[in-house]
Structure formats: structure tokens, C-alpha cells
Amino acid sequence: MSNPFEPSGTSASVLFARAVDLMAERHALLLLDEHWIVTDCGRGVEAVLGFEGAELVGQPIGVLFDGLAHAAAFMHRLRATQEAQPFREDAWMLRRDGLRMWAEIACVVADCGADGRPRRFCLSARDATLQHRASLAMRGQADAAAAAVSARNLFLGSIAHEVRAALSPITMSASLLEQTVEPARRDRLLQIIRRNASTAARLMEDVLAFSTSAENKMSMRATEVDLGGVLVECTESVRPYAAASKVHLALELPATPDVTLRCDPDRIQQVLMNLLGNAIKFTPAGGSVIVRAWRDAQAWSIEVADTGAGIDPLVLPFIFDPFEQGGAEVTKRFGGFGLGLAVSADIARQHGGKLSATSAGPGRGASFRLELPVAGVRPGRPGMAVRGPRALRVLFVEDDLDAADAMRYALGTLGWEMTHVSTCAGARGLLRDDEGRSRFDVVLADLGLPDGSGLDLGAEFCGFLPIIALSAYGAPLALQGFADQLIKPAEISEVQRAILQAVAGRQRTMAASP
């Protein structure tokens, strides 16, 4: 049977000859004498190297490598070609137009003299530049992937180390509290537990906030906020930490009337707490941290300045990069991941502002300035207090029994009643009709439950009761139907605020209904 791809009347020998010709056009073939002078050229020389054969005849082969790195070493290896050991190597060559070409080079002995020494050589060169560049790109991608895996492993190792370091005193203190101890010692152990639990929570918040920021998933919930009130609250929150570190902490607010700034209060508070925590951590005993706020025509500026360790000028340009802490010595001494500033800078950008840092150098303190645009700023109004019934009834949907016991005790201190179920089915059983729903003022639901998600409960019952989500995902989610969302671990003050606001909001909605 004839070959359908073979032209009629074309013999196999002719096709073979054409294939040889095609290969010859893709390879530059050079015949060299014993002194490595070009004596003849194949027609592929012009296609591959851009030279006409006559231009190379009489030239030393070295003209194709002159000026290239390692040319001398390459020529030395080429001249060592023996009949029993053909030369094969990839290297840069020079084309007639001056461009470099990555070539697959082979050289064999074409003839030997009566004494057995090589007299003529045949050198072949093929252009492999595109393949070489593709190989380099793939190698670069592989190296980048390997570096990413290495960084991930280092990061996860750091997480494990830092969280274990925070959990160790918690575990030890809890064990001691199980014993009978005097009140003073018990209070000290409780302080240790609270401080280290807060440290572990902050580490996880940094990690999760960075992951959502890196994936552009960080959500913002803008509202009208009393900026002065936020500054006072943040400063007072870290005052015990400053006192324990023997660092003087001061707040300087402008003499102008209070203002309301449109921003995400939780995110701005996150930035301020990070800056204050860093300032106190890096300031030795006897030093000071000062918080100042002022306004110009474009922005409100909040500065956190300290007299602490300072920042090396070489590190300063990279201080907002993820995992940057000013060197391994700083990381070893102070701990952490170096994510807080990266997350804070991203929050500032998403508010249309910026976060910047200055320092006179190591040992000379540092200053961080958060700038927020004045757009949306207007004279402040007295806040309206949110009040709820004297004794609220809370349905808590949570599969962690320890968390449920802690919440029951915490809500009990407020004089509120709590009913606990651990599954979606249990919640549905209690809320299946109006009589069951009337037993509760609010539902507090974990999002991850054994038989479903708190998201399902929110979608089903948000029309009947205010639902508050309790999430361990570390960043606010876009939740439909929920009155609010709290991030674990939530302080009881945050739980109280969210519940009171949710109940008051439902009361206003019902009062406005016809």
C-alpha cells in the first residue's frame, strides 16, 4: 500500500535526501584543520550563524566565541577532542549580527594522519536558544516553588513554636489552679493565663488576617466612629501591659471637638493595638510611648512614638514586608512572625490612607504614623446608649463543651440566662415554632458544627430572632442575615455589646413595622 503522505512518484531515497537536507539547514557544519582553522562550511552555517561560508573559511574557530565568558576554558576542552572521545557541550556562540546564541555543539575527528594524530575535525552547532530560555524559566519556577515550600515550612514551624510558647504557661497555670492555692497566687496565675491566651490569640489573628489580606479577602465594614474614643479605648487596653513593662504611656488628643470618622472600627483598632503592642514590647523599662493625634487639610494622623530599640536604616524600607522583623536576632529576642505591620499597612491602604515608619537608628526609638483621609469626617454627636432587657435569654449553639461552660458562666455574671445545644438539629428542635422562639431573645451560633453550619441556622431563623455568628476563621465574613459576627476568642465585653446591639436593633425593627 502506498503512503498517502508521499507525493506520487517520490522514492524513499529522495525523501531521505530531503530529510538530510532539512537537518543540514538546522545545523551549522564546519570542517576544521589540525590548527582549528575553518576550511569548509555546510550551507546551514548561514541559516544558523548568519555567516556566508566564504566569510568563515580561513578563520579560527575561536571567532565564534571571542569575548564570551569562559570562552578560553571552552576552547581548551574543545581542542582536547579525540577520536575515541567526541566532544559534546552546550555553550554560547556569537552570530554574525553580534547576538548570542545558545548552541548544542558537537565535534568529532574527521581524519587522522599517519601518526594517528587528528588532522581534521567536523564541528556541528544547532540553535537551542529558545529551549534554553524555556529551561531557565522552568528552573526559575521550580526554584521559586522550592523557596515557597521552604518559607512555608519555616513559617509553620514558627507558628508551632510561638503558640506552644504561649500555651505552656497556660497549661502549667491551669494545673496549679486545680490545686488549693492562696488568693494572691491564684490571681497571679489567672493573669498569666489571660496574658498568654491573649498572645496566642493575637498570633493566630495575625496569621489569619495576613492570609485573607494576601488573597484580597479581607472585608471592611465602614461605620461612623468616634476616633477619640477609639484612641482612648486602645490606650487604656494596653496600659496594664505598659505598667508591667515599666514603660510610661501617654495619650495626647487634639483640643478640637470630637469627630466622627467613617472607617471600620475593628480594623482601625487592630492597627492601633498592633502599633501600641510593638512600641511597648520594643521599649526597655524606664522608656516611654506617646500616642498623638492631629488633623490637617487632607488627613487625620495618629502617631505612636517610642524611645525603644529603634530600627536599622537598612531594614526600615522593608519594615512593612511580611515576616520582616529586623533580623534573626530581633526575632529570637522578641518572638512573633513579623505579620502585624504587613497586615496593618494593608488595612491602612484599604481605608485610602497609609502607614509609615521613621527611626533615627538602633537604640534611638521609632515612630509609626497612621494617616486616614478626612473624607467623611464631620463633627461628632453624643453616642446613643444601647440598652436591652434586664435579663436576656440566649441560645448558644456550640459543640465545644468547655467553651459552652465558660460562656454560661460569663453570661451568668451579667444576670442573663443561657441555653446550650451542640448541634444544628438541637437548635432547630428548640426553634421549630413560635412558642420555642419566644423563649429566646438572641441566638449565638458557632459556624462550624458537627451536623452543619451556623450559616444554615442564620439563613433559617434570621427572620424570627437576631442571630450572632461566632467564628474561628479570623476575619469577618460576608454573612447574610446575621446581626453581627464575633471572632474567637471573643472577650465577654464584645459578646455583651454585640448581644445588646442585636436585641436593640430587632426591637427597633419590630417597633417600626406596621
Sequence and secondary structure as in RCSB ss.txt:
>XXXX:A:sequence
MSNPFEPSGTSASVLFARAVDLMAERHALLLLDEHWIVTDCGRGVEAVLGFEGAELVGQPIGVLFDGLAHAAAFM
HRLRATQEAQPFREDAWMLRRDGLRMWAEIACVVADCGADGRPRRFCLSARDATLQHRASLAMRGQADAAAAAVS
ARNLFLGSIAHEVRAALSPITMSASLLEQTVEPARRDRLLQIIRRNASTAARLMEDVLAFSTSAENKMSMRATEV
DLGGVLVECTESVRPYAAASKVHLALELPATPDVTLRCDPDRIQQVLMNLLGNAIKFTPAGGSVIVRAWRDAQAW
SIEVADTGAGIDPLVLPFIFDPFEQGGAEVTKRFGGFGLGLAVSADIARQHGGKLSATSAGPGRGASFRLELPVA
GVRPGRPGMAVRGPRALRVLFVEDDLDAADAMRYALGTLGWEMTHVSTCAGARGLLRDDEGRSRFDVVLADLGLP
DGSGLDLGAEFCGFLPIIALSAYGAPLALQGFADQLIKPAEISEVQRAILQAVAGRQRTMAASP
>XXXX:A:secstr
   TTS TT  HHHHHHHHHHHHHHHEEEEEEETT BEEEE THHHHHH   HHHHTTSBGGGGTTTSTTHHHHH
HHHHT BTTB EEEEEEEE TTS EEEEEEEEEEEEE TTS EEEEEEEEEE HHHHHHHHHHHHHHHHHHHHHH
HHHHHHHHHHHHHHHHHHHHHHHHHHHTS   HHHHHHHHHHHHHHHHHHHHHHHHHHHHHHHHTT      EEE
EHHHHHHHHHHHHHHHHHHTT EEEEE  SS  EEEEE HHHHHHHHHHHHHHHHHTS TT EEEEEEEE SSEE
EEEEEESSS   TTTGGGTTSTT  SSHHHHHHH S S HHHHHHHHHHHTT EEEEE SSTTS EEEEEEEE T
T EE          SS EEEEE S HHHHHHHHHHHHHTT EEEEE SHHHHHHHSSSHHHHTT SEEEEESEET
TEEHHHHHHHHTTTS EEEEE SSS    SS SEEEESS  HHHHHHHHHHHHHHHHHHHHH  
